[in-house]
Amino acid sequence: MMDLARGFVAILILVTGCRSQLAREGATDGAITDGPGVTDGPRVWDAEATDTSNGPDSGGVVDSGSVVDSSSAIDSISVVDAGSVIDAATAADASSDTPLDAAIPDDPTIIPGAANRILLLGMLVTPEIVVDGAVLVEGNLITCVDGRAACAAMPGAVGATLIDTRGVISPGLVDTHNHILFDIFDDADWYPTQIYQDHDQWPNEARYKAMLDVKQCLVNDSQGKPAWCAQTPYGTSAGSLRCEIDKWGELKGLIAGTTSIVGLAGTTSTCFSSLARSIDSAQNGLGQDKVQTSALFPPSSPSTVCQNFASGKTDAYLVHVGEGTDAKALGEFARLGTLTTPAGCLYAPQTAITHGTAFTSTEFSVMGQAGMKLIWSPHSNVSLYGQTVNIPAALDAGVSVSLAPDWSMGGSQNMLDELRFADAWDNTHWNDRLSAKDIVAMGTVNGAKAIALDNKLGKLEVGHLADIAVFRGDVTVPYAAILAARPKDVRLVMVNGVVLYGDSLLQAAGPAQPGCETIDICGVSKFLCTATSVTTNKLDQTYAQIYTALEQALLLADALTPSDGFSFSPIAPLVRCD
Ligand SMILES: [Zn+2]
């Protein structure tokens, strides 16, 4: 079965597949290439979204009361430098404290300046240390991470857009495992009806199969499309909604502070990845894709992966292994070692195990010695298998662990949900082994390590790409503030130096062309910049257009399958507020 979801190598090996092995990925995700002939979906506006495509209206968007004048902003820059570093251990110890609303500072302020240079003030979580300071972004790069005065003194800070975030400034969250083409679904569409023992069992549920049919049709997968799909426009390369679905997933991540997603999107089309980075695709904004994935076990062509390690084609290999709790799932780790020639060549630093739910200290010992990484999806694990990975054993063995949602059906809606779930599980099962700092690292720098991009992503560091998230919260416990944050608390998200989401107060920081939409996120007015000024291959689609195209498709799918008793509209929302 097909597992390759990479644009870089872009050679997809189509192996004959039986339906039972479609599992999550429909077996051939990576094999579809939507050509440039893909046409735009319906351009119907959704009443919930407001077009602000004429660019930010300074009168209506920026609350004049909250805009500070230059002199007071400069004054504020002189605040705290020396002695402002909060002892990381102290902050970590405070992780179990619930941030108090009373301790949350006021609204952010903005002084619009240069569009491509932004100076952010706030409590930095790098994430190794916390410091009240500043981050200067010039173009797509972070050029200063320091005290406020130091960054303000940089030549690039002169005339930059100045944002006093009055919040926590963090690297954008790095999602290392998300079946992004399922992100139009959530618990309302399918939830496991029982506790399972391994990953080959739950795909047999009738409702899951019906949901998979819808996904296979809408993304025009090469396999597993149901017969009714022929009555829709979606099961063709021109009608495929793969781009819209991928963008929906990127938006779900983006509004939660996620800036990179390993989504197994399975296309080299340029029609997406303009929002959060679909990091395992050619259009990830990095100029190359060296992340290789496998969602099925056994993976196809495992020995080729080792050759790719040696040649430098693949820097990171993320492979589903050991998902479940039975002997079969456990045995997959040993099989991973015997599948290859030479044996054991995937026990390498480039390999990140996705799941490993069944593993014991024996497997983690091998992983630790080999420098292998672990990608942990506790919420999905618990929903499917009633338990999750023995993370203390993994940490004891020296394994680097990152956190990721897996998907939204029984998993988390986004990275923030997943971080919070991990924290709660840790508190109730492992006596708070993990500090808030540990968990934030799992959502940022450790994720970047798993995809071998920690030289560019996952940290606030000079020279890194400007993928940054800002959270509203109690800045005196910044790690805990991130764990407490929901999408409504995400004050600003920047990808590659471009602000794409945030509080409406800060909309002036977003791209002026073609502009951004206003969106209500759980009662908080936000702006969301979905369309780019590129007018080809769907990159100019607005949030409203994407929403409408997907919702209409789900309605049509439901209408064509009246006898199965299942319905999959409405689309899973970008965020659930309950
Ligand atoms: Zn998975």
Boltz pocket constraint, residues with backbone or C-beta under 6 A from the ligand:
constraints:
  - pocket:
      binder: B
      contacts: [[A, 24], [A, 177], [A, 179], [A, 295], [A, 320], [A, 354], [A, 406]]
      max_distance: 6.0
